[in-house]
Amino acid sequence: MPTLVYALCAITALLCAGLLLRAYRQTRVRLLFWSCLGFIGLGLSNVLMFTDFVIVPDTDLSLVRAVMTCVSLSVLLFGLLWDGS
């Protein structure tokens, strides 16, 4: 069951990134672009979590996942502050 949840989280985040990219292409609103980049990073972080817990459970990827998540959230925050106003 946890395997399914990890996979669904990764798929959902990457699907959101795809939808945000499609909306950005139609409207050219830069906040959508920054959100897309953030969700790509969060999706990759979820893929790393799936890899860490399911594919190679003997390897600790927690530091890589934490860095990826921090970078992704920083991109989202930057986009909100830069283009949100």
ZICORJO-V565241 format. One record per residue. N is the residue number from 1. RES is the residue in one letter. PHI is phi in degrees with one decimal (none if undefined). OMEGA is omega as a letter, one per 40 degrees, with the letter a starting at -180 (none if undefined). NEAR is the number of other ideal C-beta (glycine too) atoms within 12 Angstrom. Layout:
N:RES:PHI:OMEGA:NEAR / N:RES:PHI:OMEGA:NEAR
This chain:
1:M:none:i:8 / 2:P:-60.9:i:14 / 3:T:-61.0:i:16 / 4:L:-64.5:a:13 / 5:V:-65.5:i:16 / 6:Y:-60.9:a:26 / 7:A:-65.8:i:22 / 8:L:-65.7:i:18 / 9:C:-63.5:i:25 / 10:A:-64.8:a:31 / 11:I:-63.2:a:19 / 12:T:-64.3:a:19 / 13:A:-64.8:i:32 / 14:L:-70.5:i:25 / 15:L:-66.2:i:20 / 16:C:-61.2:i:26 / 17:A:-61.8:i:33 / 18:G:-64.0:i:20 / 19:L:-67.1:i:20 / 20:L:-66.3:i:30 / 21:L:-65.3:i:25 / 22:R:-63.2:i:15 / 23:A:-66.2:i:20 / 24:Y:-64.9:i:23 / 25:R:-62.6:a:14 / 26:Q:-79.6:a:12 / 27:T:-109.3:a:13 / 28:R:59.0:i:12 / 29:V:-85.3:a:18 / 30:R:-66.8:i:20 / 31:L:-63.2:i:25 / 32:L:-64.9:i:28 / 33:F:-64.2:i:27 / 34:W:-65.1:i:29 / 35:S:-65.1:i:32 / 36:C:-61.9:i:31 / 37:L:-61.9:i:29 / 38:G:-62.2:a:32 / 39:F:-72.3:i:35 / 40:I:-61.9:i:29 / 41:G:-63.6:i:33 / 42:L:-66.9:i:33 / 43:G:-64.6:i:33 / 44:L:-65.4:i:28 / 45:S:-62.8:i:34 / 46:N:-68.6:i:33 / 47:V:-63.7:i:29 / 48:L:-63.7:i:31 / 49:M:-66.3:i:32 / 50:F:-60.2:i:28 / 51:T:-63.6:a:25 / 52:D:-64.9:a:25 / 53:F:-90.9:a:25 / 54:V:-110.1:a:22 / 55:I:-78.4:i:16 / 56:V:-126.2:a:13 / 57:P:-68.2:i:15 / 58:D:-79.3:a:10 / 59:T:-98.3:i:15 / 60:D:-95.0:i:15 / 61:L:-107.0:a:25 / 62:S:-65.0:i:16 / 63:L:-67.2:i:14 / 64:V:-63.4:i:20 / 65:R:-63.7:a:27 / 66:A:-65.6:i:17 / 67:V:-64.8:i:17 / 68:M:-61.0:i:28 / 69:T:-66.6:i:27 / 70:C:-64.2:i:18 / 71:V:-64.3:a:21 / 72:S:-62.8:i:30 / 73:L:-68.0:i:22 / 74:S:-65.6:i:20 / 75:V:-63.8:i:29 / 76:L:-61.7:i:30 / 77:L:-66.3:i:19 / 78:F:-59.4:i:21 / 79:G:-62.7:i:27 / 80:L:-66.4:a:18 / 81:L:-74.0:a:13 / 82:W:-77.3:a:15 / 83:D:-113.8:a:20 / 84:G:-76.9:a:15 / 85:S:-95.8:none:8
